Amino acid sequence: SLHKILITVNLGGRRSSEVFDWYLAEFRKEFAKAKHIAIITGAGVSAESGVPTFRGAGGYWRTWQAQDLATPGAFSRDPSLVWEFYHYRREVMYSKKPNAAHLAIAECEARLSQQGRSVVVITQNIDELHHRAGSKHILEIHGSLFKTRCLSCGEVKENHKSPICPALEGKGAPDPEAKDARIPVNDLPRCERRGCHGLLRPHVVWFGETLDADILTSVEQELEKCDLCLVVGTSSIVYPAAMFAPQVAARGVPVAEFNTECTPATMRFVYHFEGPCGTMLPPALARHESEPV
């Protein structure tokens, strides 16, 4: 298959540009025909914007790994510490910008929508860089750093305040020597809904929590109607997102993986483009010669 040929070329330690150009052209034929494109994105698409992934070696904040703090249990035990961690992540994001991969996806959606074609971004990322790049049709399956949820009334609200509350000003330093702020619970982010004042938590899906059923239903609907699927910068090991693209491939729809390395799902897909997403994605999603100008 096309796929096996390119893997062989890659493993040979040298990518034959002729074979690669032919392989990209084959993908571009699928792209030109597709009416409903689903793009599944993970941490790899934001890594080139300098967003810390908190996965694997070096994925620590102070002495903690993300999975120690991103749990309902950690929040109920020490909401101040968990809010310091998320405050740090929010503040880091204010200095980051969408990269060439985010921009290529947004530009592709805008262009194709004028041709009556659709692009949906199904993302595991909580950094909102797809929004900032200009993508409109986004399903955030793990929530967002810039939304809060009230533990009392349940209201979900966008929140781009910096800092999110006065008590967190200057807090959240990632240095292992940094002292915990120990902020009293009443000074942590609170609900502004009249008469509520409940404790707010980040509106993200923590370890041990289930994904939002409505968003999952929307994802299923998009995957059922897509006729081309791209998997961009995701390790294909975090469930249930890891099953999305294999599920599409199983019904015979072409799937293209864009990643810096092979993943456990690579061999299930027709196409695999190895390299940084910001380099590989723009030529793949650029205007095809068959598109109306």
C-alpha positions as CSV (number, residue, x, y, z in Angstrom):
1,S,0.0,0.0,0.0
2,L,1.0,3.7,-0.3
3,H,1.4,3.7,3.5
4,K,3.9,0.8,3.6
5,I,5.9,2.4,0.8
6,L,6.4,5.6,2.7
7,I,7.2,3.9,6.0
8,T,9.9,1.9,4.2
9,V,11.3,5.1,2.7
10,N,11.3,6.7,6.1
11,L,13.0,3.7,7.8
12,G,15.7,3.8,5.1
13,G,16.9,6.9,6.9
14,R,16.4,9.1,3.8
15,R,13.1,10.3,2.5
16,S,13.1,10.2,-1.3
17,S,11.5,13.5,-2.2
18,E,10.1,12.0,-5.4
19,V,8.3,9.3,-3.5
20,F,7.2,11.8,-0.9
21,D,5.8,14.2,-3.5
22,W,3.9,11.4,-5.2
23,Y,2.5,10.3,-1.8
24,L,1.5,13.8,-0.8
25,A,-0.2,14.2,-4.3
26,E,-2.2,10.9,-3.6
27,F,-3.4,12.4,-0.2
28,R,-4.2,15.7,-2.0
29,K,-6.5,13.8,-4.4
30,E,-8.5,12.5,-1.4
31,F,-8.5,16.0,0.1
32,A,-9.9,17.6,-3.2
33,K,-12.9,15.2,-3.2
34,A,-13.7,15.3,0.5
35,K,-16.9,17.1,1.6
36,H,-16.7,16.6,5.4
37,I,-13.2,16.6,6.9
38,A,-12.7,15.7,10.6
39,I,-9.4,16.9,12.1
40,I,-8.5,15.3,15.4
41,T,-5.8,17.2,17.3
42,G,-3.7,16.5,20.4
43,A,-0.8,18.0,22.3
44,G,1.6,17.7,19.4
45,V,-0.1,20.4,17.4
46,S,0.5,22.9,20.3
47,A,4.0,21.7,21.2
48,E,5.4,23.9,18.4
49,S,3.8,26.9,20.1
50,G,5.9,26.1,23.2
51,V,2.9,24.8,25.2
52,P,4.1,22.4,27.9
53,T,2.5,19.0,27.5
54,F,3.0,17.7,31.1
55,R,3.3,14.2,29.6
56,G,6.4,12.0,29.7
57,A,9.8,12.9,31.1
58,G,10.2,16.4,32.4
59,G,6.4,16.8,32.6
60,Y,6.5,18.2,36.1
61,W,5.1,21.3,37.8
62,R,7.0,21.8,41.0
63,T,7.3,18.2,42.2
64,W,4.0,17.2,40.8
65,Q,3.0,15.4,37.6
66,A,-0.2,16.7,36.0
67,Q,-2.0,13.4,36.8
68,D,-1.4,14.0,40.5
69,L,-3.2,17.4,40.4
70,A,-5.7,17.0,37.6
71,T,-8.2,14.9,39.6
72,P,-11.4,15.6,41.6
73,G,-9.7,14.2,44.7
74,A,-6.7,16.6,44.5
75,F,-9.1,19.5,44.1
76,S,-11.3,18.5,47.1
77,R,-8.1,18.0,49.2
78,D,-6.2,21.1,48.2
79,P,-8.1,23.5,45.9
80,S,-5.5,26.2,46.4
81,L,-2.7,24.0,45.0
82,V,-4.7,22.9,42.0
83,W,-5.8,26.5,41.3
84,E,-2.1,27.5,41.4
85,F,-1.3,24.9,38.8
86,Y,-4.1,26.0,36.5
87,H,-3.4,29.7,37.1
88,Y,0.2,29.0,36.0
89,R,-1.0,27.2,32.8
90,R,-3.4,30.0,32.0
91,E,-0.8,32.6,32.4
92,V,1.7,30.7,30.2
93,M,-0.9,30.6,27.5
94,Y,-1.1,34.4,27.3
95,S,2.4,34.4,26.0
96,K,1.8,31.7,23.4
97,K,0.5,32.1,19.8
98,P,-1.1,29.7,17.3
99,N,1.5,28.1,15.0
100,A,1.5,27.3,11.3
101,A,-0.5,24.1,11.9
102,H,-3.3,25.9,13.8
103,L,-3.4,28.6,11.1
104,A,-3.5,26.1,8.2
105,I,-6.5,24.3,9.8
106,A,-8.4,27.6,10.3
107,E,-7.6,28.8,6.8
108,C,-8.7,25.5,5.3
109,E,-12.1,25.6,7.2
110,A,-12.8,29.2,6.1
111,R,-11.9,28.4,2.5
112,L,-13.8,25.2,2.2
113,S,-16.9,26.6,3.9
114,Q,-17.3,28.9,0.9
115,Q,-17.4,25.8,-1.3
116,G,-20.1,24.2,0.8
117,R,-17.6,21.8,2.4
118,S,-17.1,21.4,6.1
119,V,-14.1,21.1,8.5
120,V,-14.5,20.2,12.1
121,V,-11.7,20.2,14.7
122,I,-12.1,17.6,17.4
123,T,-9.4,18.5,19.9
124,Q,-8.0,17.0,23.1
125,N,-6.2,20.3,23.8
126,I,-7.5,22.8,26.4
127,D,-5.4,25.7,25.3
128,E,-7.9,27.4,22.9
129,L,-5.1,28.0,20.3
130,H,-7.5,26.7,17.6
131,H,-10.0,29.4,18.6
132,R,-7.3,32.0,18.5
133,A,-6.2,30.8,15.0
134,G,-9.7,31.5,13.8
135,S,-11.2,28.0,13.6
136,K,-15.0,28.1,14.2
137,H,-16.3,24.5,14.3
138,I,-14.4,23.1,17.3
139,L,-15.4,20.3,19.7
140,E,-13.2,20.5,22.8
141,I,-13.5,17.0,24.3
142,H,-11.3,17.8,27.4
143,G,-12.8,21.3,28.1
144,S,-10.8,24.6,28.2
145,L,-8.3,26.4,30.5
146,F,-10.4,29.5,29.9
147,K,-13.7,28.2,31.2
148,T,-14.8,27.7,34.7
149,R,-17.6,25.6,36.3
150,C,-19.3,26.4,39.6
151,L,-19.4,23.5,42.0
152,S,-22.6,24.9,43.5
153,C,-24.8,26.0,40.6
154,G,-23.0,24.2,37.8
155,E,-22.7,27.3,35.6
156,V,-20.0,27.0,32.9
157,K,-18.6,30.4,31.9
158,E,-15.7,31.7,29.8
159,N,-13.1,33.4,31.9
160,H,-10.0,35.2,30.4
161,K,-9.2,37.3,33.5
162,S,-5.5,37.6,34.3
163,P,-5.1,36.7,37.1
164,I,-8.3,34.8,37.5
165,C,-8.7,36.1,41.1
166,P,-6.6,38.7,43.1
167,A,-5.2,36.0,45.5
168,L,-3.5,34.2,42.7
169,E,-1.6,37.2,41.5
170,G,2.1,36.3,41.2
171,K,1.4,32.7,42.4
172,G,1.9,29.4,40.6
173,A,5.6,29.5,40.0
174,P,6.7,26.1,38.6
175,D,10.0,26.0,40.5
176,P,10.3,22.9,42.7
177,E,11.5,25.2,45.6
178,A,8.4,27.4,45.4
179,K,6.2,27.5,48.5
180,D,2.5,26.5,48.2
181,A,0.4,29.7,48.4
182,R,-2.2,28.1,50.8
183,I,-4.9,30.5,49.7
184,P,-8.0,30.4,51.9
185,V,-10.9,28.7,50.0
186,N,-13.0,31.9,50.1
187,D,-10.3,33.8,48.3
188,L,-10.1,31.3,45.4
189,P,-12.1,31.9,42.2
190,R,-15.8,32.2,43.1
191,C,-19.1,32.2,41.1
192,E,-20.4,35.7,40.3
193,R,-23.9,34.5,39.7
194,R,-26.3,36.4,42.0
195,G,-26.7,34.8,45.4
196,C,-24.4,31.9,44.5
197,H,-20.7,32.6,45.3
198,G,-19.9,28.9,44.9
199,L,-16.3,27.6,44.5
200,L,-15.2,27.6,40.8
201,R,-13.1,24.8,39.3
202,P,-11.4,24.7,35.9
203,H,-13.9,23.4,33.2
204,V,-11.6,20.6,32.1
205,V,-12.0,16.8,32.2
206,W,-9.8,15.5,34.9
207,F,-8.3,12.0,35.3
208,G,-11.1,9.7,36.5
209,E,-13.9,11.9,35.0
210,T,-16.1,11.0,32.1
211,L,-16.3,13.1,28.9
212,D,-19.3,15.4,28.4
213,A,-22.0,13.2,26.8
214,D,-23.3,16.0,24.5
215,I,-19.9,16.7,23.1
216,L,-19.3,12.9,22.6
217,T,-22.6,12.7,20.7
218,S,-21.5,15.6,18.5
219,V,-18.1,13.9,17.9
220,E,-19.9,10.6,16.9
221,Q,-22.1,12.4,14.4
222,E,-19.1,14.2,12.8
223,L,-17.1,11.0,12.6
224,E,-20.1,9.2,11.0
225,K,-20.4,11.7,8.2
226,C,-16.7,12.5,7.6
227,D,-15.2,11.3,4.3
228,L,-11.6,12.2,5.2
229,C,-10.0,12.2,8.7
230,L,-6.7,13.8,9.8
231,V,-5.1,12.9,13.1
232,V,-2.7,15.6,14.0
233,G,-0.1,15.5,16.9
234,T,-1.9,13.0,19.0
235,S,-0.2,9.9,20.5
236,S,-3.3,7.7,20.0
237,I,-3.0,6.4,23.5
238,V,-5.5,8.5,25.4
239,Y,-9.0,7.0,25.4
240,P,-11.6,7.4,24.1
241,A,-10.0,9.8,21.6
242,A,-7.5,7.1,20.6
243,M,-10.5,5.1,19.1
244,F,-11.9,8.0,17.0
245,A,-9.7,7.6,13.9
246,P,-9.4,3.8,14.0
247,Q,-13.3,3.8,14.1
248,V,-13.3,6.0,10.9
249,A,-10.7,3.9,9.2
250,A,-12.7,0.7,10.0
251,R,-15.5,2.0,7.7
252,G,-13.1,2.5,4.8
253,V,-12.6,6.2,5.1
254,P,-9.1,7.4,4.4
255,V,-7.2,8.6,7.5
256,A,-4.0,10.6,7.4
257,E,-1.8,10.8,10.5
258,F,0.6,13.8,11.0
259,N,3.0,13.2,13.8
260,T,6.7,13.4,14.7
261,E,6.8,9.6,15.1
262,C,4.7,6.5,14.5
263,T,2.0,5.7,17.0
264,P,0.2,2.5,18.1
265,A,-2.5,3.3,15.5
266,T,-0.2,4.2,12.5
267,M,-0.6,0.9,10.7
268,R,-4.4,1.3,10.6
269,F,-4.2,4.4,8.5
270,V,-3.7,4.9,4.8
271,Y,-1.3,7.9,5.2
272,H,1.4,8.8,7.7
273,F,3.3,12.1,7.4
274,E,6.2,12.2,9.7
275,G,7.6,15.5,10.9
276,P,6.5,18.7,12.8
277,C,2.8,19.5,12.3
278,G,3.6,23.1,11.4
279,T,5.8,21.9,8.5
280,M,3.7,18.9,7.2
281,L,0.2,20.3,7.5
282,P,0.2,23.5,5.5
283,P,1.1,21.9,2.2
284,A,-1.4,19.1,2.8
285,L,-4.3,21.6,3.4
286,A,-3.3,24.3,0.9
287,R,-5.7,25.2,-1.9
288,H,-5.9,22.3,-4.4
289,E,-5.6,23.0,-8.1
290,S,-9.2,21.7,-8.6
291,E,-10.7,24.2,-6.1
292,P,-12.5,27.3,-7.4
293,V,-10.3,30.4,-6.8
